[in-house]
């Protein structure tokens, strides 16, 4: 028997398994801060092919409607007959459905099932953080007295 010949069978089996797995599994790296603090830049995620429509709350991969060569990692905000609304968990740093609108449900092909790197943050994807309530202020900066409003019947 020639050296290395006994490895051909197992290598072909591993190659076949890898090719099949690539059809149903994907690995992606997070870039940007649109999903912080849930997902951080540099983290590696495992995604599985969706065999059903996406559901609100799931973190998914979808093509960027502005640049079809890129993928977005976003959370499904809503699923309507007009499409899927995707949002980042960090609205201040996210370009999402607020900028490009809903995308066709058929375009959302992958669901993120977990994070495997870095090891200290490995595990499932947590639910969306609660929305922060932003105090936009109270009174107008310069209230106008009713007496100065055109058509007012009051006099000072």
Phi, psi and omega in degrees: 000136180282147179298140177085346183292327180290347180273343184300315181298306179299324179294321177294321177296315178298321178296316179297317179297316180298316180296320178293316180298321180298335179286332185246346181234148177218151177239131180227157176249135178284133175231136181089173186250017185293340181250008179292146004272000182298309179232136184245154178306137179093346180288147180253135185239151173252130180236149177242149180294134178281133178247014181208170177295150178295157181242146177305138180096340180285147172265127187229167170252136178211151177293142177288118182296342179273332182218092187301344179279350181254154174248147176254144170250111183217166177263140177285119179273316182204152174237119181232171177301335180276350177144193183251129177265120181253138179223150172274152178287345181242083188305329182294336183239021185242129168261116188213207184303336177296333180262321186242001177079185180288152176245157179301138180302327181295339179283341181271098189253351186224144176241131178283126181253343179182170179244133180242351178214135003287154186303325182292342178247012182297147177142192180290170179270122182292160176294168181299140176292155179297146179290134178284138176272121183259124177276111183275006181101175183244263185293155175296149183297326183221084182295144180259123178299142181305329183294338182265357180281133181304133177089002180288141180264353179276146177236142180294000000 
